[in-house]
Amino acid sequence: MIQNPSLNQERKTPRLALVLTGGGARGAYQVGVLKGLGRYFPGLRFPIITGVSAGAINAVYLASRQGDLDSVTRRLAGIWQSIQVDDVIRSNWGWLTRNFARWTAYLGMGSGNPEVQALLDTEPLRHLLSRVYEDKGGPIPGIEQNLDSGDLQAVAISTVNYGTGQTVHWVQGRDVVPWRAPQRQARLTPLELNHVMASAALPLLFPAIQLADGWYGDGGIRFAAPLSPALHLGADRLLAISTRYARSVEEVENSVEDIYPPPAKIIGNLMNAIFLDLLDQDVQRLDRTNRLVRRLPESEREGVRPIDWQVIRPSEDLGKASGRFEPQLPSGFRFLTRNLGARATKSPDFLSLLMFQSDYLRYLIEVGERDVEDQIDTLGPWIEECMPETDDEGRS
């Protein structure tokens, strides 16, 4: 629980950080949660925003837009609701066939063909995000403006350097002291589209992105402490949005399957372990640390303070639900997922990561909004304590 000493100042309201995890297409659930929060708390500000993978896409959008939370999240929801698979990856038969032929040749001959970079091509995603961010080839517009206005203190997105295996957090902010450790570091830089593309580059599936000193991919790899960037940036409170459904003991026992696990099942378990399970482990560590810190007199805490937190997670199994929408996928992409066994498992988590299908994404947004509504009685007072104070005329 490391705090940036330059930010440990007396302030009237807790400094709230938003932590957005990965999950591919399940990032639409985060948008639903944010849209629900915007409806109840249009004046809510997140001075610190961190994201990884799909969460990085949403984090940068929030950090770069002007307006109240309600209007910003409505626009973001509109973008996600209109996405199709072809807006994210090239899914036509011709390209998929040629690419798999190249992969087969590479695996058979070990030629090291530089054209063989990933199973899927995300150039459509680059074009989509370029339009969404109003990218002009440099720093993403809007972030600096929000930093200047004081609505934003810092935004950080996470990647992994494939050459060194080190987690690198790219941070744009004010009064930020970079941190460094053997397996992770923070770098201060104006965020660009390539940083977002790198953070969202699912290993093997999406191509790595070349940044300043190497090739980078999805920051969820080896990201053992997803809450740490927000803590380093000086958060007093953490609101994390997970895309991982917490199954009950009964649901786990009923999920046993008699067939040999197909590739889609194995890949889904790996992806969950890499990208989604670590948040729960980090929250447990934070909870234990909080209990230890509270037992110490303030004079012995050496500047470390308990950090309050809330995690919002899906009330439904988003992986299991993705199977209902699978028949609407483009034929070439559907052929790929079915051959990997996505239809042969009860909870196709792998499929849900890539289900960039508008009807499925609308469903995820609706689940997120509904989860906020169901939890508003307990979540509301906690968030209201983080709202900026206003004068008699409603100005913050």
NORRANOR-V507684 format. One record per backbone hydrogen bond with DSSP energy under -1.0 kcal/mol. CO is the residue of the C=O (numbers start at 1). NH is the residue of the N-H. Records with the same first field share a line. If there is no record, write none. Layout:
BEGIN
CO: NH, NH
END
This chain:
BEGIN
4: 7
7: 9
15: 236, 237
16: 48
17: 239
18: 50
19: 241
20: 52
23: 26
24: 27
25: 28
26: 29
27: 31
28: 32
29: 33
30: 34
31: 35
32: 36
33: 37
34: 38
35: 39
36: 40
37: 41
41: 44
42: 69
47: 153, 154
48: 18
49: 156
50: 20
51: 158
52: 55
53: 56, 57
54: 58
55: 59
56: 60
57: 61
58: 62
59: 63
60: 64
68: 72
69: 73
70: 74
71: 75
72: 76
73: 77
74: 78
75: 79
76: 80
77: 81
80: 83
84: 87
85: 88, 89
88: 125
92: 96
93: 97
94: 98
95: 99
96: 100
97: 101
98: 102
99: 103
100: 104
101: 105
102: 106
103: 107
104: 108
105: 109
106: 110
113: 116
115: 117
121: 90
122: 126
123: 127
124: 128
125: 129
126: 130
127: 131
128: 132
129: 133
130: 135
140: 143
142: 146
143: 147
144: 148
145: 149
146: 152
153: 174
154: 49
155: 172
156: 51
157: 170
159: 168
160: 217
161: 165
166: 161
167: 185
168: 159
169: 187
170: 157
171: 189
172: 155
179: 186
183: 167
184: 181
185: 169
187: 171
191: 140
192: 196
193: 197
194: 198
195: 199
196: 200
198: 201
200: 202
201: 218
202: 206
203: 205
204: 119
205: 120
209: 216
214: 211
215: 162
216: 209
217: 160
218: 221
220: 223
222: 224
225: 228
227: 231
228: 232
229: 233
230: 235
231: 234
236: 308
237: 17
238: 310
239: 19
240: 312
241: 21
248: 252
249: 253
250: 254
262: 266
263: 267
264: 268
265: 269
266: 270
267: 271
268: 272
269: 273
270: 274
271: 275
272: 276, 277
277: 281
278: 282
279: 283
280: 284
281: 285
282: 286
283: 287
284: 288
285: 289
286: 290
287: 291
288: 292
289: 293
290: 294
293: 296
297: 300
298: 301
301: 304
308: 238
310: 240
312: 242
317: 321
318: 322
321: 324
322: 325
325: 328
326: 329
330: 334
331: 335
332: 336
333: 337
334: 338
335: 339
336: 340
337: 342
338: 341
340: 264
341: 344
347: 349
348: 352
349: 353
353: 25
354: 356
355: 357
357: 361
358: 362
359: 363
360: 364
361: 365
362: 366
363: 367
364: 368
365: 369
366: 370
367: 371
368: 372
369: 373
370: 374
371: 375
375: 379
376: 380
379: 383
380: 384
381: 385
383: 386
384: 387
391: 394
395: 391
END
